[in-house]
Amino acid sequence: LLRKEEELKIELAKLEDQLLEDLANATGNILENKELLESLNKTKEKSATITSALEESA
């Protein structure tokens, strides 16, 4: 159980890092960048799933 929690926390940290990298590399108007918006939405969904799993395991 503890290992699973750690894996989820690591995955969440990787998602955050990837999101920051995507934002840093974005050019032009970020609100019109479809790839960035898709990445943001996927990250949001995965983050919610991971957060929910962590709350259930607590």
N, CA, C and O atoms as a printed pandas DataFrame, in Angstrom:
     atom_number atom_name residue_name chain_id  residue_number  x_coord  y_coord  z_coord
0              1         N          LEU        A               1    0.829   -1.195    0.000
1              2        CA          LEU        A               1    0.000    0.000    0.000
2              3         C          LEU        A               1    0.875    1.261    0.000
3              4         O          LEU        A               1    0.613    2.209   -0.740
4              5         N          LEU        A               2    1.906    1.258    0.831
5              6        CA          LEU        A               2    2.798    2.424    0.880
6              7         C          LEU        A               2    3.545    2.608   -0.433
7              8         O          LEU        A               2    3.765    3.732   -0.885
8              9         N          ARG        A               3    3.933    1.492   -1.041
9             10        CA          ARG        A               3    4.645    1.580   -2.310
10            11         C          ARG        A               3    3.731    2.167   -3.385
11            12         O          ARG        A               3    4.163    2.984   -4.198
12            13         N          LYS        A               4    2.467    1.747   -3.382
13            14        CA          LYS        A               4    1.512    2.266   -4.356
14            15         C          LYS        A               4    1.316    3.774   -4.168
15            16         O          LYS        A               4    1.252    4.523   -5.142
16            17         N          GLU        A               5    1.221    4.211   -2.909
17            18        CA          GLU        A               5    1.083    5.644   -2.626
18            19         C          GLU        A               5    2.289    6.411   -3.150
19            20         O          GLU        A               5    2.139    7.470   -3.759
20            21         N          GLU        A               6    3.481    5.879   -2.913
21            22        CA          GLU        A               6    4.699    6.544   -3.385
22            23         C          GLU        A               6    4.721    6.613   -4.904
23            24         O          GLU        A               6    5.100    7.635   -5.476
24            25         N          GLU        A               7    4.310    5.520   -5.565
25            26        CA          GLU        A               7    4.272    5.512   -7.023
26            27         C          GLU        A               7    3.306    6.576   -7.540
27            28         O          GLU        A               7    3.600    7.266   -8.516
28            29         N          LEU        A               8    2.162    6.705   -6.888
29            30        CA          LEU        A               8    1.182    7.712   -7.297
30            31         C          LEU        A               8    1.722    9.123   -7.091
31            32         O          LEU        A               8    1.518   10.000   -7.931
32            33         N          LYS        A               9    2.408    9.338   -5.976
33            34        CA          LYS        A               9    2.991   10.655   -5.709
34            35         C          LYS        A               9    4.070   10.995   -6.733
35            36         O          LYS        A               9    4.175   12.138   -7.179
36            37         N          ILE        A              10    4.863   10.006   -7.100
37            38        CA          ILE        A              10    5.907   10.214   -8.107
38            39         C          ILE        A              10    5.278   10.528   -9.458
39            40         O          ILE        A              10    5.739   11.419  -10.172
40            41         N          GLU        A              11    4.224    9.793   -9.808
41            42        CA          GLU        A              11    3.536   10.043  -11.076
42            43         C          GLU        A              11    2.942   11.450  -11.100
43            44         O          GLU        A              11    2.999   12.135  -12.121
44            45         N          LEU        A              12    2.379   11.872   -9.987
45            46        CA          LEU        A              12    1.813   13.216   -9.888
46            47         C          LEU        A              12    2.905   14.274  -10.058
47            48         O          LEU        A              12    2.697   15.274  -10.745
48            49         N          ALA        A              13    4.046   14.059   -9.447
49            50        CA          ALA        A              13    5.168   14.995   -9.585
50            51         C          ALA        A              13    5.651   15.054  -11.034
51            52         O          ALA        A              13    5.983   16.129  -11.532
52            53         N          LYS        A              14    5.692   13.908  -11.710
53            54        CA          LYS        A              14    6.105   13.884  -13.115
54            55         C          LYS        A              14    5.115   14.648  -13.985
55            56         O          LYS        A              14    5.509   15.366  -14.904
56            57         N          LEU        A              15    3.825   14.488  -13.688
57            58        CA          LEU        A              15    2.805   15.227  -14.434
58            59         C          LEU        A              15    2.986   16.728  -14.255
59            60         O          LEU        A              15    2.882   17.493  -15.214
60            61         N          GLU        A              16    3.256   17.139  -13.030
61            62        CA          GLU        A              16    3.472   18.557  -12.752
62            63         C          GLU        A              16    4.698   19.074  -13.495
63            64         O          GLU        A              16    4.672   20.165  -14.065
64            65         N          ASP        A              17    5.771   18.289  -13.485
65            66        CA          ASP        A              17    6.991   18.688  -14.191
66            67         C          ASP        A              17    6.740   18.815  -15.693
67            68         O          ASP        A              17    7.197   19.766  -16.326
68            69         N          GLN        A              18    6.008   17.848  -16.258
69            70        CA          GLN        A              18    5.713   17.881  -17.685
70            71         C          GLN        A              18    4.856   19.091  -18.031
71            72         O          GLN        A              18    5.061   19.740  -19.056
72            73         N          LEU        A              19    3.905   19.380  -17.172
73            74        CA          LEU        A              19    3.040   20.539  -17.388
74            75         C          LEU        A              19    3.855   21.834  -17.382
75            76         O          LEU        A              19    3.663   22.696  -18.239
76            77         N          LEU        A              20    4.751   21.966  -16.429
77            78        CA          LEU        A              20    5.608   23.155  -16.370
78            79         C          LEU        A              20    6.494   23.261  -17.605
79            80         O          LEU        A              20    6.704   24.353  -18.132
80            81         N          GLU        A              21    7.007   22.134  -18.062
81            82        CA          GLU        A              21    7.843   22.134  -19.264
82            83         C          GLU        A              21    7.024   22.554  -20.484
83            84         O          GLU        A              21    7.481   23.350  -21.305
84            85         N          ASP        A              22    5.804   22.009  -20.597
85            86        CA          ASP        A              22    4.935   22.378  -21.717
86            87         C          ASP        A              22    4.633   23.869  -21.703
87            88         O          ASP        A              22    4.646   24.522  -22.746
88            89         N          LEU        A              23    4.361   24.404  -20.523
89            90        CA          LEU        A              23    4.070   25.836  -20.407
90            91         C          LEU        A              23    5.293   26.678  -20.759
91            92         O          LEU        A              23    5.174   27.712  -21.417
92            93         N          ALA        A              24    6.457   26.235  -20.323
93            94        CA          ALA        A              24    7.689   26.975  -20.594
94            95         C          ALA        A              24    8.018   26.990  -22.086
95            96         O          ALA        A              24    8.573   27.964  -22.593
96            97         N          ASN        A              25    7.678   25.918  -22.779
97            98        CA          ASN        A              25    7.997   25.811  -24.202
98            99         C          ASN        A              25    6.894   26.340  -25.112
99           100         O          ASN        A              25    7.061   26.372  -26.331
100          101         N          ALA        A              26    5.784   26.751  -24.538
101          102        CA          ALA        A              26    4.664   27.250  -25.336
102          103         C          ALA        A              26    5.029   28.586  -25.973
103          104         O          ALA        A              26    5.692   29.427  -25.367
104          105         N          THR        A              27    4.582   28.751  -27.193
105          106        CA          THR        A              27    4.820   30.012  -27.892
106          107         C          THR        A              27    3.484   30.632  -28.275
107          108         O          THR        A              27    2.485   29.933  -28.439
108          109         N          GLY        A              28    3.481   31.923  -28.412
109          110        CA          GLY        A              28    2.265   32.618  -28.798
110          111         C          GLY        A              28    1.242   32.627  -27.679
111          112         O          GLY        A              28    1.582   32.508  -26.502
112          113         N          ASN        A              29    0.006   32.767  -28.059
113          114        CA          ASN        A              29   -1.099   32.812  -27.102
114          115         C          ASN        A              29   -1.393   31.396  -26.604
115          116         O          ASN        A              29   -1.825   30.542  -27.379
116          117         N          ILE        A              30   -1.162   31.151  -25.332
117          118        CA          ILE        A              30   -1.344   29.794  -24.804
118          119         C          ILE        A              30   -2.802   29.357  -24.845
119          120         O          ILE        A              30   -3.089   28.160  -24.849
120          121         N          LEU        A              31   -3.718   30.307  -24.874
121          122        CA          LEU        A              31   -5.139   29.957  -24.928
122          123         C          LEU        A              31   -5.551   29.460  -26.311
123          124         O          LEU        A              31   -6.615   28.860  -26.464
124          125         N          GLU        A              32   -4.718   29.706  -27.310
125          126        CA          GLU        A              32   -4.997   29.240  -28.667
126          127         C          GLU        A              32   -4.131   28.044  -29.052
127          128         O          GLU        A              32   -4.238   27.538  -30.169
128          129         N          ASN        A              33   -3.290   27.594  -28.155
129          130        CA          ASN        A              33   -2.397   26.470  -28.409
130          131         C          ASN        A              33   -3.142   25.172  -28.090
131          132         O          ASN        A              33   -3.243   24.771  -26.931
132          133         N          LYS        A              34   -3.663   24.520  -29.141
133          134        CA          LYS        A              34   -4.497   23.329  -28.950
134          135         C          LYS        A              34   -3.736   22.190  -28.272
135          136         O          LYS        A              34   -4.283   21.511  -27.403
136          137         N          GLU        A              35   -2.488   21.981  -28.662
137          138        CA          GLU        A              35   -1.695   20.909  -28.059
138          139         C          GLU        A              35   -1.507   21.152  -26.567
139          140         O          GLU        A              35   -1.610   20.226  -25.762
140          141         N          LEU        A              36   -1.234   22.385  -26.206
141          142        CA          LEU        A              36   -1.046   22.722  -24.798
142          143         C          LEU        A              36   -2.345   22.533  -24.021
143          144         O          LEU        A              36   -2.335   22.004  -22.910
144          145         N          LEU        A              37   -3.452   22.959  -24.598
145          146        CA          LEU        A              37   -4.742   22.802  -23.920
146          147         C          LEU        A              37   -5.100   21.330  -23.736
147          148         O          LEU        A              37   -5.645   20.949  -22.700
148          149         N          GLU        A              38   -4.796   20.502  -24.735
149          150        CA          GLU        A              38   -5.038   19.064  -24.606
150          151         C          GLU        A              38   -4.165   18.484  -23.496
151          152         O          GLU        A              38   -4.624   17.672  -22.693
152          153         N          SER        A              39   -2.915   18.906  -23.458
153          154        CA          SER        A              39   -2.002   18.448  -22.413
154          155         C          SER        A              39   -2.501   18.869  -21.031
155          156         O          SER        A              39   -2.451   18.086  -20.083
156          157         N          LEU        A              40   -2.977   20.098  -20.924
157          158        CA          LEU        A              40   -3.511   20.589  -19.654
158          159         C          LEU        A              40   -4.714   19.763  -19.207
159          160         O          LEU        A              40   -4.825   19.403  -18.035
160          161         N          ASN        A              41   -5.606   19.466  -20.135
161          162        CA          ASN        A              41   -6.794   18.687  -19.793
162          163         C          ASN        A              41   -6.444   17.262  -19.379
163          164         O          ASN        A              41   -7.005   16.739  -18.416
164          165         N          LYS        A              42   -5.516   16.631  -20.104
165          166        CA          LYS        A              42   -5.096   15.277  -19.745
166          167         C          LYS        A              42   -4.431   15.270  -18.375
167          168         O          LYS        A              42   -4.674   14.377  -17.563
168          169         N          THR        A              43   -3.598   16.262  -18.126
169          170        CA          THR        A              43   -2.925   16.364  -16.832
170          171         C          THR        A              43   -3.940   16.559  -15.718
171          172         O          THR        A              43   -3.818   15.960  -14.650
172          173         N          LYS        A              44   -4.930   17.388  -15.962
173          174        CA          LYS        A              44   -5.979   17.639  -14.970
174          175         C          LYS        A              44   -6.734   16.353  -14.641
175          176         O          LYS        A              44   -6.984   16.060  -13.472
176          177         N          GLU        A              45   -7.096   15.588  -15.668
177          178        CA          GLU        A              45   -7.824   14.337  -15.459
178          179         C          GLU        A              45   -6.981   13.330  -14.675
179          180         O          GLU        A              45   -7.454   12.725  -13.713
180          181         N          LYS        A              46   -5.733   13.159  -15.096
181          182        CA          LYS        A              46   -4.851   12.208  -14.421
182          183         C          LYS        A              46   -4.592   12.636  -12.985
183          184         O          LYS        A              46   -4.571   11.807  -12.075
184          185         N          SER        A              47   -4.398   13.927  -12.787
185          186        CA          SER        A              47   -4.153   14.447  -11.446
186          187         C          SER        A              47   -5.345   14.188  -10.534
187          188         O          SER        A              47   -5.171   13.805   -9.377
188          189         N          ALA        A              48   -6.546   14.393  -11.044
189          190        CA          ALA        A              48   -7.751   14.148  -10.250
190          191         C          ALA        A              48   -7.864   12.673   -9.886
191          192         O          ALA        A              48   -8.234   12.336   -8.762
192          193         N          THR        A              49   -7.549   11.799  -10.825
193          194        CA          THR        A              49   -7.598   10.360  -10.577
194          195         C          THR        A              49   -6.588    9.960   -9.512
195          196         O          THR        A              49   -6.905    9.198   -8.598
196          197         N          ILE        A              50   -5.374   10.476   -9.634
197          198        CA          ILE        A              50   -4.320   10.149   -8.673
198          199         C          ILE        A              50   -4.669   10.696   -7.296
199          200         O          ILE        A              50   -4.521    9.997   -6.294
200          201         N          THR        A              51   -5.129   11.932   -7.242
201          202        CA          THR        A              51   -5.497   12.542   -5.964
202          203         C          THR        A              51   -6.605   11.749   -5.289
203          204         O          THR        A              51   -6.574   11.533   -4.077
204          205         N          SER        A              52   -7.573   11.319   -6.067
205          206        CA          SER        A              52   -8.673   10.517   -5.532
206          207         C          SER        A              52   -8.155    9.192   -4.977
207          208         O          SER        A              52   -8.560    8.765   -3.896
208          209         N          ALA        A              53   -7.268    8.552   -5.713
209          210        CA          ALA        A              53   -6.699    7.281   -5.264
210          211         C          ALA        A              53   -5.900    7.468   -3.976
211          212         O          ALA        A              53   -5.947    6.620   -3.085
212          213         N          LEU        A              54   -5.167    8.576   -3.881
213          214        CA          LEU        A              54   -4.395    8.843   -2.666
214          215         C          LEU        A              54   -5.318    9.096   -1.476
215          216         O          LEU        A              54   -5.029    8.658   -0.363
216          217         N          GLU        A              55   -6.417    9.796   -1.705
217          218        CA          GLU        A              55   -7.368   10.059   -0.621
218          219         C          GLU        A              55   -8.024    8.767   -0.144
219          220         O          GLU        A              55   -8.247    8.588    1.053
220          221         N          GLU        A              56   -8.333    7.867   -1.078
221          222        CA          GLU        A              56   -8.953    6.595   -0.712
222          223         C          GLU        A              56   -8.004    5.722    0.096
223          224         O          GLU        A              56   -8.434    4.975    0.976
224          225         N          SER        A              57   -6.722    5.817   -0.201
225          226        CA          SER        A              57   -5.756    4.966    0.495
226          227         C          SER        A              57   -5.387    5.508    1.870
227          228         O          SER        A              57   -4.787    4.801    2.680
228          229         N          ALA        A              58   -5.744    6.755    2.132
229          230        CA          ALA        A              58   -5.390    7.374    3.422
230          231         C          ALA        A              58   -6.288    6.898    4.540
231          232         O          ALA        A              58   -6.124    7.321    5.684
